Amino acid sequence: MRKNIAHLFFYLTVSFCASAQEKYDEPYRPQFHFSPPAHWMNDPNGLVYYKGNYHLFYQYYPDSTVWGPMHWGHAISKDLLHWQHLPVALYPDSLGLIFSGSAVVDAQNSSGLQKGNEKPIVATFTYHDMAGEKSGRNDFQTQGMAYSTDGGMHWEKYSGNPVIKNPGLRDFRDPKVSWHAASKHWILTMAAGDEVRFYRSPDLKKWEYTGSFGKKEGSHGGVWECPDLFELSTAEGTHKWVLLVSIGNGAVNGGSGTQYFIGEFDGKNFHNDNPADTIYWLDHGTDNYAGVTWDNTGKRRLFIGWMSNWQYAQVVPTNPWRSAMTLPRELSLQKINDHYRLITKPAAETIGLRKGDGAILASDQLYPADLAELELVFDLSKTGKQDIAVELVNDTNETIRIGYNTEKKQFYIDRRNLQGTAFHKSFAALHTAARILDKPLVKCRIFIDRSSVELFADEGTVVMTDLFFPKKPFQKIRVDAGNTLQYAKQYALKKTW
């Protein structure tokens, strides 16, 4: 009987999702970014690739458009662009709500959980005991485990949960697991208040604490969250370790943001190459938070983030859903001015969004605007404007400007000229990012969806992601660059729902 009920629930959920996907046309609904059919979503979780499917789990509350008891929502994709919604993967239980975490393919069956031909996929996540928190305890967050033996479609909680107990820390969460080949151990990186803690395990069940990092490093404008640790190499073959750490408040342009550190990892501890007060930001916009990378993708390091900000995430004017994910991105490493920096570019799959060969744009002309990708090259050696930009406009005189200030040497996104921003005092703002490269040509790729813009500037050295909510859709686009414009091309983009 229970099995029949489960199958019925699965059918009804998938049917609802399919129906919802057909109607993905509400005001502000992203047309080529992932968003849930309905209700609240935040952090991406459990990113894992297995047998042709990219799995995206995410923090989800299926009963409201504001944050509530957390579940893991679930979707899969063959190309990182077209997503199939699946039933909720993990539900709260007696140990607590299901907060953020990660998933790995246990290719060698180190956990001993394999039951058939499929390799086990093991998820590690934070249990959040609301009753314990309300009672004033500090140990209300622990780490749990679940596993799938059918390629990630169905999940079973581990009978030995929690696998990591709380040592008495109030913020103790967001485990990110990966395989460390050199030490032949699983490594777990997690947030603990104002630092990151590291654990290791031979079997994903028994974890040993090995060290911590960060109490006096980087930005501490808010509690540290959602860390990710991985190795990258430069084109010249130099290997470095990258540690991502998100902070809920105090980011470079306000509210939530993600910083990164570059250094060495010996299987137990991370050592920062840069001075403790050096702060590198993954994205200088205000709407890329809690992002992490996929497991089991070979040499590619693929990333996706929650496209929102805790300042206003629960009050943005969307319905019946709240929140979307960024475009998938590929991360790489490059040495610039004697320092290693993280490079962020749209995943190669995004080329598949384009319709046709695109259209060449001239400066200071109005063109139809819809879902679009822009490729732009500005020549700073030409005398011309101090402020060069792409401007989106509508017939109510609202604008969004995405540009570069030649005097201040800053990229920017300006959303101050929007009318519908009363939902939060900080939304109408100018966001800036200092240029890193010193070259005469400024190259940009810009992606425009119904309520978001993503700027990838100077070969991925500067990235900005911002939401916008105009009273009316932007109908026109203009390149405001004078004779500094060397090249501009606009591609119309396909809807992915």
C-alpha positions, 0 to 999 in steps of 0.5 A, a space after each residue: 500500500 505504501 509503495 502504491 501511495 508513493 507511486 501515486 504521489 510521484 505521478 501527481 508531482 511530476 504531472 503538476 510540474 509538467 503543467 506548471 512548466 507549460 505556463 512559465 510565462 508569468 511577469 518576471 519569470 526567467 525564460 532561460 534560467 532555472 526556477 522552481 514551478 512554484 514556491 520558495 527556493 534558495 541555495 543549490 545543493 547536491 550538485 552531481 553528474 551521473 550517467 548523462 544527467 546533471 542533478 540540481 538539488 536546492 533548498 525548497 519550501 513547498 508550502 509558501 513563497 517565503 522561507 520555511 521548513 527546508 526540503 531538497 527540491 530536485 531537477 535534472 538536465 542533459 545540457 545544464 539549460 533544459 531542466 526536468 522537475 522531479 519530486 522532492 528528494 529529501 523531507 524533514 524528519 525527527 532529526 530536523 529540517 534538511 539544510 544545505 549540503 552536497 552529493 558525490 558519486 561513490 565510484 569505488 563503493 567505499 560506503 558499502 551502500 551499492 545494491 545493484 549495478 548503479 554506483 551509490 550517490 551519497 548526499 551529506 546535508 545539515 540537519 536543523 533541529 528547530 525545537 533545539 534552536 528555540 530551546 536555546 541550545 547551541 548544538 541544534 545543527 548536525 550533519 546527516 547522510 542519504 543515499 541513492 542506488 538508482 542514479 539519484 532518482 530516489 533517496 534513503 536516509 542513512 540509519 546511522 544519522 547524524 554522521 557528524 555531531 555538533 561540538 557545541 557550535 551555533 552555526 555548524 552547517 553546509 557540508 561540501 564533500 569531495 574525493 582527495 586523491 592524494 590522501 585517498 580520503 573523502 574531504 568534507 568542508 563545512 561552515 562553522 560560524 566565522 570559519 571553515 572546518 575540514 573533516 576526512 573519511 574513508 567511507 563517507 560515514 565516519 568523519 575525523 576533524 582535521 583543522 580549520 581556516 578563516 577566523 582572521 582571513 577575508 571578509 567577515 561581514 556576516 556568518 560564513 556559509 556554503 563553502 566549496 573546496 576544489 583544485 584547479 590548474 592554470 593553462 601553464 600547469 600550475 595547480 592551486 586549491 580554491 576555497 569558496 565561502 559565502 557570507 550572508 551580509 557585508 558583501 562588496 556591494 551590499 548584502 549577500 556575496 561569495 568570496 574566494 581564497 587561493 592556496 594549498 590544501 594538504 588533505 587536512 588543512 588549507 593554507 592561504 597564498 595571500 595576505 589575510 586581509 586580501 578579499 577576492 569576490 566571485 561576483 560583484 553583483 548582488 544576486 549570486 549567492 551560495 553557489 557551489 560546483 558539480 561533482 564528477 564532471 571530469 576536468 571541468 569545474 562547473 558552478 551555479 549560484 542562487 540568483 538572489 540576495 538575503 536583503 530582499 529575497 523574500 519580498 521580490 515581486 514574483 508569484 507563484 515562485 520565488 528565486 532562480 539560479 544563475 546561468 551555469 558557469 565554468 571556473 578556471 585559474 589564471 595568474 594576473 599581475 603575480 596573483 592567481 585569480 578565479 576566472 568565471 565564464 558562461 558554460 559552453 552549453 550556453 551557446 545553444 541558447 542562441 537563435 541564428 547568427 545574431 545581428 550587428 549593432 551600431 552605437 546610439 541606435 535603439 533595437 528591439 530587446 527581449 531575451 538576449 546575449 550581447 557580445 561587445 568590444 570597446 576600444 579605450 584608446 579611442 577618444 570618446 565617452 567617459 561612461 560607455 554602456 548598454 542600456 535597456 529601456 521601456 516606454 515608462 522611461 525606466 532603464 538599466 545600465 550595464 557599463 564601464 566608467 573609464 575615469 574610475 576604471 569600474 564596471 557597473 550595473 545601475 538599477 537606480 532608475 526603476 520605479 518598482 523598487 519600494 519592496 526594499 530600500 537597498 534595491 535601487 542602487 549602483 553596483 560597481 567592480 574595479 577592472 583587473 586587466 589593463 588592456 586597451 580593449 574591453 570585451 564583454 558578454 551580457 545575458 539578459 533575461 526577463 528579470 536579470 542581467 549577467 555581465 562577464 567582462 574582460 575574459 571572465 576576470 570581472 563578473 556581475 549578476 543583478 536582478 531587476 523588476 521594471 513596471 513594464 518589460 524592457 522593449 529596447 536596447 541601446 549601446 551608448 558608446 560613441 566611437 569607443 565601440 569596436 564591435 557589438 552583436 546581439 543574439 536572440 535567445 531561446 526559451 528553455 521551458 
